[in-house]
Amino acid sequence: MTRLIALLRHAGIQLLAVLLAWVFWAPLATPLPWLVAQCLLALLLAGVLRCSLPQRLLHLLFMPLVVLALWQQWASWLYLGGFVLLFALSRNALTERVPLYLSSQESIVTLAQWLPPGAAVLDLGSGDGRVVLQLARQRADLQLCGVENALLPWLWSRWRYLRAGRPANVSLRYGNFWDMDWSRFDVIHAFLSPAPMARVWAHFRQHAANHAQLVSNSFGIAAVLPQQRLPLNGPLQKELLIWGHNHGHR
């Protein structure tokens, strides 16, 4: 249901932008002013609804790409191919408002230095596998599992895993991390977006082991102060935030 609502929300942004632009410019009579107005209105509506930056960019470019496709009379299979490629690359941006973020080298080194000896680590939305594979190189004592449900990043992570020599302490799974057994892990690592963090916290409190810790790259949890902060120097990735089970609310 959540995914359906998200898809309807994005479709509604485009439709409302089309209708608002139509009030001032008829598409067939003045196509260029109408197209510019539609793009700007879609971008404005996406900002008002607090869509992520990649989602705003998609809303800005969506109608120009549609018009270009119609003007160039692209073959019909290209539309299907484009949708499949987009869905395989960034399905989480469309359905769960989680774009493909890639952890910085600094964040991985900081995480490696903090992790307890012999910890079992679950990386939520492991993307191209860089976190688990680099942690495996730096900390042979760790047991690492990454889970990703966007097909292309997962396939890329598998290729990187093979190139790394199939490290014995790494597992890369294709699937939904909500369906994983979180109780088997000492540390849950996430670099997602602000949108799912409240649900991540609730799921962590309910399903993770009592001793487990939750680590989030940059994104906090509303009304819950982190137990520990590990500063980062990046412009976007500024800190690692850490919570335990018995952590109080503001």
C-alpha positions as CSV (number, residue, x, y, z in Angstrom):
1,M,0.0,0.0,0.0
2,T,2.8,2.4,0.8
3,R,4.5,1.8,-2.6
4,L,1.2,2.4,-4.4
5,I,0.6,5.7,-2.5
6,A,4.1,6.8,-3.5
7,L,3.6,6.0,-7.1
8,L,0.2,7.8,-7.1
9,R,1.8,10.8,-5.4
10,H,4.4,11.1,-8.2
11,A,1.8,10.6,-10.9
12,G,-0.3,13.3,-9.2
13,I,2.5,15.8,-9.3
14,Q,2.9,15.4,-13.1
15,L,-0.8,15.5,-13.7
16,L,-1.4,18.6,-11.6
17,A,1.6,20.4,-13.3
18,V,0.1,19.5,-16.7
19,L,-3.3,21.0,-15.7
20,L,-1.9,24.1,-14.1
21,A,0.3,24.8,-17.2
22,W,-2.7,24.3,-19.4
23,V,-4.6,27.1,-17.7
24,F,-2.1,29.7,-19.1
25,W,-0.8,28.0,-22.3
26,A,-2.5,25.5,-24.6
27,P,0.0,22.7,-25.4
28,L,-0.8,22.5,-29.1
29,A,-0.9,26.2,-29.7
30,T,2.2,27.2,-27.7
31,P,4.1,24.0,-26.9
32,L,7.4,25.5,-25.7
33,P,5.9,27.9,-23.1
34,W,3.6,25.1,-21.9
35,L,6.4,22.7,-21.6
36,V,8.6,25.1,-19.7
37,A,5.7,25.9,-17.3
38,Q,4.9,22.3,-16.8
39,C,8.5,21.4,-15.9
40,L,8.9,24.3,-13.4
41,L,5.5,23.6,-11.8
42,A,6.4,19.9,-11.5
43,L,9.7,20.9,-9.8
44,L,7.9,23.3,-7.5
45,L,5.2,20.7,-6.5
46,A,7.9,18.1,-5.9
47,G,9.7,20.6,-3.6
48,V,6.5,21.5,-1.7
49,L,5.9,17.8,-1.1
50,R,9.5,17.4,0.1
51,C,10.6,14.9,-2.5
52,S,14.3,14.0,-2.6
53,L,16.7,15.8,-4.9
54,P,16.8,12.9,-7.4
55,Q,13.0,12.7,-7.5
56,R,12.8,16.4,-8.1
57,L,15.2,16.1,-11.0
58,L,13.1,13.3,-12.5
59,H,10.0,15.4,-12.2
60,L,11.8,18.3,-14.0
61,L,12.9,16.1,-16.9
62,F,9.9,13.7,-17.2
63,M,7.8,15.8,-19.6
64,P,10.6,17.0,-21.8
65,L,11.7,13.4,-22.3
66,V,8.1,12.4,-23.2
67,V,7.9,15.2,-25.7
68,L,11.3,14.4,-27.2
69,A,10.2,10.7,-27.5
70,L,7.0,11.7,-29.3
71,W,8.8,14.2,-31.6
72,Q,11.5,11.7,-32.5
73,Q,8.9,8.9,-33.0
74,W,11.0,6.5,-30.9
75,A,10.2,2.8,-31.3
76,S,7.7,1.6,-28.8
77,W,10.1,-1.0,-27.2
78,L,12.3,1.9,-26.1
79,Y,9.7,3.1,-23.7
80,L,9.4,-0.3,-22.1
81,G,13.2,-0.7,-22.0
82,G,13.6,2.7,-20.4
83,F,11.0,1.9,-17.7
84,V,12.6,-1.5,-17.0
85,L,16.1,0.1,-16.8
86,L,14.9,2.8,-14.5
87,F,13.0,0.4,-12.2
88,A,16.0,-2.0,-12.1
89,L,18.4,0.8,-11.2
90,S,16.3,2.9,-8.7
91,R,13.1,1.1,-7.8
92,N,13.5,2.2,-4.2
93,A,13.5,5.9,-5.2
94,L,10.1,5.3,-6.9
95,T,8.5,3.1,-4.3
96,E,10.1,3.9,-0.9
97,R,11.6,7.4,-1.5
98,V,15.1,6.0,-1.1
99,P,17.5,7.0,-3.9
100,L,20.7,5.2,-4.6
101,Y,23.2,6.8,-2.2
102,L,26.8,5.6,-2.2
103,S,28.7,5.6,1.1
104,S,31.9,7.7,1.1
105,Q,35.3,6.1,1.8
106,E,35.6,8.2,5.0
107,S,32.3,6.8,6.3
108,I,33.4,3.2,5.7
109,V,36.8,3.7,7.4
110,T,35.1,5.4,10.4
111,L,32.6,2.6,10.6
112,A,35.3,0.0,10.4
113,Q,37.2,1.6,13.3
114,W,34.0,1.7,15.4
115,L,32.6,-1.7,14.9
116,P,33.0,-4.2,17.8
117,P,35.3,-7.2,17.3
118,G,33.6,-10.1,15.5
119,A,30.4,-8.2,15.0
120,A,27.7,-9.5,12.6
121,V,26.7,-6.6,10.4
122,L,23.6,-6.1,8.2
123,D,23.8,-3.4,5.6
124,L,20.3,-2.2,4.6
125,G,20.1,-1.4,0.9
126,S,23.7,-2.4,0.1
127,G,23.7,-0.9,-3.4
128,D,26.9,-1.7,-5.2
129,G,28.3,-3.6,-2.2
130,R,31.0,-1.1,-1.4
131,V,30.3,-1.0,2.3
132,V,30.4,-4.8,3.0
133,L,33.3,-5.4,0.6
134,Q,35.5,-2.7,2.0
135,L,34.7,-3.6,5.5
136,A,35.6,-7.2,4.7
137,R,39.0,-6.0,3.5
138,Q,39.6,-3.9,6.5
139,R,38.2,-6.2,9.2
140,A,38.5,-9.9,8.6
141,D,36.9,-10.6,11.9
142,L,33.5,-9.3,10.9
143,Q,30.6,-11.2,9.4
144,L,28.9,-9.0,6.8
145,C,25.6,-9.3,5.0
146,G,24.3,-6.8,2.4
147,V,20.7,-6.8,1.1
148,E,19.5,-4.9,-2.0
149,N,16.3,-5.1,-4.0
150,A,17.2,-2.9,-7.0
151,L,18.4,-5.4,-9.6
152,L,21.2,-3.5,-11.4
153,P,23.0,-2.3,-8.2
154,W,22.8,-5.9,-6.8
155,L,24.2,-7.4,-10.0
156,W,27.0,-4.9,-9.9
157,S,27.7,-5.8,-6.2
158,R,27.9,-9.5,-7.2
159,W,30.4,-8.7,-9.9
160,R,32.5,-6.7,-7.4
161,Y,32.2,-9.6,-5.0
162,L,33.5,-12.1,-7.6
163,R,36.4,-9.7,-8.5
164,A,37.3,-9.5,-4.8
165,G,37.8,-13.2,-4.7
166,R,34.5,-14.2,-3.0
167,P,35.4,-13.2,0.6
168,A,34.2,-15.8,3.0
169,N,32.8,-13.3,5.5
170,V,30.6,-11.5,3.0
171,S,27.0,-12.4,1.9
172,L,25.2,-10.3,-0.7
173,R,21.5,-11.0,-1.0
174,Y,18.8,-9.8,-3.4
175,G,15.6,-9.0,-1.6
176,N,13.7,-6.8,0.8
177,F,15.5,-5.9,4.0
178,W,12.2,-5.7,5.8
179,D,11.9,-9.5,5.3
180,M,15.4,-10.2,6.8
181,D,15.9,-11.7,10.2
182,W,17.5,-8.7,12.0
183,S,17.8,-10.6,15.3
184,R,20.9,-12.4,13.9
185,F,23.0,-9.2,13.7
186,D,24.9,-7.1,16.2
187,V,24.9,-4.0,14.1
188,I,22.3,-2.7,11.5
189,H,23.8,-0.2,9.1
190,A,21.7,2.1,6.9
191,F,22.3,4.9,4.4
192,L,18.8,5.4,3.1
193,S,16.9,8.7,3.3
194,P,14.8,10.6,5.9
195,A,11.6,9.0,4.6
196,P,12.0,5.4,6.1
197,M,13.9,6.2,9.2
198,A,11.0,6.1,11.6
199,R,10.0,2.7,10.2
200,V,13.6,1.5,10.4
201,W,13.7,2.5,14.1
202,A,10.4,0.8,14.9
203,H,11.5,-2.4,13.1
204,F,14.8,-2.3,14.9
205,R,13.2,-2.0,18.3
206,Q,10.8,-4.9,17.5
207,H,13.0,-7.3,15.6
208,A,16.7,-6.7,16.4
209,A,18.6,-8.4,19.2
210,N,18.5,-6.6,22.5
211,H,22.3,-5.9,22.4
212,A,22.2,-4.7,18.7
213,Q,23.0,-1.2,17.6
214,L,21.6,0.8,14.7
215,V,24.0,3.0,12.7
216,S,22.7,5.5,10.2
217,N,24.8,7.5,7.8
218,S,23.7,11.2,8.0
219,F,19.9,10.6,8.5
220,G,18.4,10.9,11.9
221,I,15.2,9.6,13.6
222,A,12.6,12.1,14.5
223,A,12.2,12.6,18.3
224,V,15.1,10.1,19.1
225,L,18.5,11.4,20.0
226,P,21.4,9.2,18.9
227,Q,23.5,7.6,21.6
228,Q,26.7,8.5,19.8
229,R,27.8,10.6,16.8
230,L,30.9,9.9,14.7
231,P,31.7,13.1,12.7
232,L,32.5,12.9,9.0
233,N,34.0,15.7,6.9
234,G,32.0,15.3,3.7
235,P,29.6,18.0,2.5
236,L,26.6,15.6,2.4
237,Q,27.7,12.7,4.6
238,K,28.4,14.6,7.8
239,E,28.2,12.0,10.6
240,L,27.3,8.4,11.6
241,L,24.5,8.3,14.1
242,I,24.3,5.4,16.5
243,W,21.4,4.1,18.6
244,G,20.9,1.2,21.0
245,H,17.6,-0.5,22.0
246,N,17.2,1.3,25.3
247,H,17.6,4.8,24.0
248,G,15.3,7.6,25.2
249,H,13.2,10.1,23.3
250,R,13.8,13.8,23.3
